[in-house]
Amino acid sequence: MSSDIPTFQEFVRPVHIPDTLSDHETTPLSRLAAGDYAVLAWLDQIGDGLPADVEADLVASWDRLTLRDVYLLVHPTAEGAQA
């Protein structure tokens, strides 16, 4: 993984989340308008190079995780991750 951590909006851009999305804290990935195929393809892409335990967490609970959950799993040192 790169030492450059993208902003949350940059991170979720591939799943076409509008900038005005306000419920990313509570909407599970399985309920996003992008659809399951787009979300799973995005997860597959971001999963490359992740530690095995993080990738396993993503696979096991992708349908219950929110975009913010995924961001914090993938970038645990991101600003606000400790909040």
URRATA-V901235 format. One record per backbone hydrogen bond with DSSP energy under -1.0 kcal/mol. NH is the residue of the N-H (numbers start at 1). CO is the residue of the C=O. If there is no record, write none. Layout:
BEGIN
nh | co
NH | CO
NH | CO
END
This chain:
BEGIN
nh | co
11 | 7
12 | 8
15 | 12
16 | 13
21 | 18
26 | 23
27 | 23
29 | 65
31 | 28
32 | 29
35 | 32
39 | 35
40 | 36
41 | 37
42 | 38
43 | 39
44 | 40
45 | 41
46 | 42
47 | 43
50 | 47
55 | 51
56 | 52
57 | 53
58 | 54
59 | 55
60 | 56
61 | 57
64 | 61
65 | 61
68 | 24
70 | 66
71 | 67
72 | 68
73 | 69
74 | 70
75 | 71
78 | 75
81 | 78
83 | 80
END
